[in-house]
Amino acid sequence: MGGRIFRRYAPAGTELPYCVVLRIYRGRQYSHDGFSGLSEYLMQVSCFAASDEQAEQIGALVTDAMEAWPALESGVQSVELD
């Protein structure tokens, strides 16, 4: 994709394909002792391409990359392709 990954929005006229990453939610995790120091995030990655098939392929690559990240203990919990 040649580095065409953007936060929140893509500039007008961006060449296809590209992805936009948006943080939907950030929540703090608590235990009986209060804030645990951990946070959870809900992220949306929108993939734009010339065809549905190409967008789905890019989405699968994004999922694979996130699941391979060693810091993720539980992996990606859900993926929706629209």
N, C-alpha and C positions, 0 to 999 in steps of 0.2 A: 504494500500500500504506500510505500515511499514516505512514511512519516505523517500520513494524513489522518492523525488521530487528534481530536480536539476536545477540550473541556467545555461543556455547556452548549456551545453552538459552533457551527462551521462558518467561515467567512463566505459571503456571497460569491458564487462562481467557482467554488472549490471543485476540482476535477474528481470524477468518480474513479475508483471507489474510495470511501472514507468512513470513519466512525466518529461518533460523538459520545463522550462519556459524561453522564450526569449523576451526581449524588442526590438520591431521592430522600434518604433518611440516614441519620446518625443517632444511635441510641447508646447510652451508657449502661453497662451491665453492673448490677448490684448484687451483693451477697448479704448475709445477716449482719455483717460488720460495716455495711455501707458500700460506697463505690469501690469496685474491684480493681480499677485501673484499666479495665478492658472496655472496648467499644465495639459495636456492631454497625455495619453499614449496609444499606440497600442501594445498589448501583444499577443504573440502566446504561447499556451500551447499544446505541442505535447504529446499525450498519447500512450504508447507502451504496448501491451499486447499479449497474446498467440492467441487471436482471435479478429476479427473485432468487434464482439458483446461486448466483455469485454472492448475494447478500447472505444467504444461508451458509455458504461455505466459509465466508469470513466470520460469521457468528460462531461457527463450530471451531474455527481456529482461535478465536478469542476465548471461548470456553476451555479449550485444551490448554491454552497458556495460563489461564487463571487456576485451573485444577493442578497444573504442574508446579505452581509456585509453592515452595516448601513452607512458607509461613502460614499457609492455610491449613488448619487442623482438620476442619470438617469438609473442605471442598466447596464448590459451588452448589448451592442447595436447589436452585431451579433455574431453568433457562426457557424463555418463551421466544419464539420466532414469529414475528408479524410482518 
